[in-house]
Amino acid sequence: MSAVAQIKNAIKRALPKQIVHAIRNEMNLVHIPNHSQSVISDLFSFKISNGWETHFELLNVPALIDPLHQIHSSYTAKFLFFDELGNQIHASEKEVKGCSRQSVNLNEELEGKSASGYGTFACFHLNFLPQLMKDGAFLAERGYTGYRNKVISNMKGYVHGNLDALAMNEKGEVICLGKSFRVQKNEYRLQYQLEGPATYDLGVVNTTRESEDITFELISNQRTIIKEFKKVPSKGVVWFSAELETGELARVIVHSKINLPRPVVFRSAQNSFDVFHG
């Protein structure tokens, strides 16, 4: 063990657990759940209107972590669904067992329940692994969400989870784990150059406990700078759209106090589309 690691361990043993927890929370990108029996999920976006389908690939995550003891496990995965304003609109449960993969069709899950067809969802694996708890770790879902629009293409595009967004404790209580800067806005520069001809839709979710302001700034080689101001509620999502002409190149900067406002990006062309984290 290195000298630095030895010093860290010595400090951890010397300080009360509450102080160690507070220090870790201050330094981490997200909050650490207060309850040891908590499970974590990312906050995913869904699109189920204007021809869009959303599917979530549900796996037996505990069996991937501990196949020796969990390969034949059977437990419940709980889904929570929120509208664009962060209000819960639906909840459902799925049985998970063995190594099979379930593709959950959110269009069917949310039929008649989403007014706009846009929102967010989370998936919690209600299986508390003793070894993870012993090590101070948490079972987290950051899996794959698939999107398809048959008007554009019959192929699905997949994007993986991004963050530890929400935590659910053994009582079923849910808290937001996201953090924001206290004083001033910072900027997140999209790690991708937009290219026309195409239509881009960028969605940013809010994993913090309060509503936050967001500014999308588009810088193009064919037009003046465009700025669009929005407010994203806790557990909600906002969208920014831009249509680029042939030969047009652009960059996007996201300004917000949210410490990682990394958008999910949909690029739609005449006969194809792609989805990815920017």
ABEGO torsion letter per residue (X at the ends): XBAAAAAAAAAAAABBAAAAAAAAAAABABBBBABABBBBBBBBBBBABGGBBBBBBBBBAAAAABAAAAAABBBBBBBBBBBAAGBBABBBBBBBBEABBBBBBAAAAABGABAAGBEBBBBBBBBBBAAAAAAGBBBBBABBBBBBBAAABABBBBBBBABBABBBBAAGBBBBABBBBAABBBBBBBABBBBOBBBBBBBBBBABABBBBBBBBBBBAABBBBBBBBBBBBGBBBBBBBBBBBGBBBBBBBBBABABBBBBBBBBBAABBBBBBX
